Amino acid sequence: MSKIVITGTSRGIGFEMVKIFAEQGHEVLALSRNNEPVKKLSLDQVNALAFDITSVSEIESVGKWIADRWDSKVDILINNAGTLLNKPFAESTMEDFSEVYKVNVIGVAELTRQLLPFMNTGGHVVNVSSMGGIQGSMKFPGLAAYSSSKGALITLTELLAEEYKENGPAFNVLALGAVQTEMLEE
């Protein structure tokens, strides 16, 4: 079975992925600021770590955890963590944009960079983006920071797919439409 790292696992899509992959018998490392929801599942093959994707030291500690507990091997990395800011562009600040980009792009890039040495040619990185990164959130005004960051994530994924196409791992991005999750409700 595969060793799968998933970010953003406290609720929504990430939480459901943890349950599905565990049910299929895979080993899962669930990373989220709030690790309690996954811990409460009490699944033997799932480890839940409290994790902030914007912290370089916490990203490095994930690498150490993998080296110590998974014999330096990751089969799949699913970058699902994300944050959404719903604020008119004219009212948005540089700090607003910076926080969204730190979670949705910069943290994803750094975690991926740190985990690449643990992945072999058959490994796979899946980044969860949004249709907003393609369409600019036509139906939802006020998402300039979010949608532009998801567009950047799409471009980053395409660039990494090209850079690693000869020796792996494979890179793909999912541009999901609106999904009825807690984040969308907020």
Buried (B, 14 or more C-beta within 10 A) or exposed (E): EBBBBBBBBBBBBBBEBBBEBBEEEBBBBBBBBEBEBBBEEEBEBBBBBEBBBBBEEBBEBBBEBBEEEBEEBBBBBBBBBBBBBBBEEEEBEEEBBEBBBBBBBBBBBBBBEBBBEBBEEEBBBBBBBBBBBBBBBEEBEBBBBBBBBBBBBBEBBEEBBEEBEEEBBBBEBBBBEEEEBEBEEE
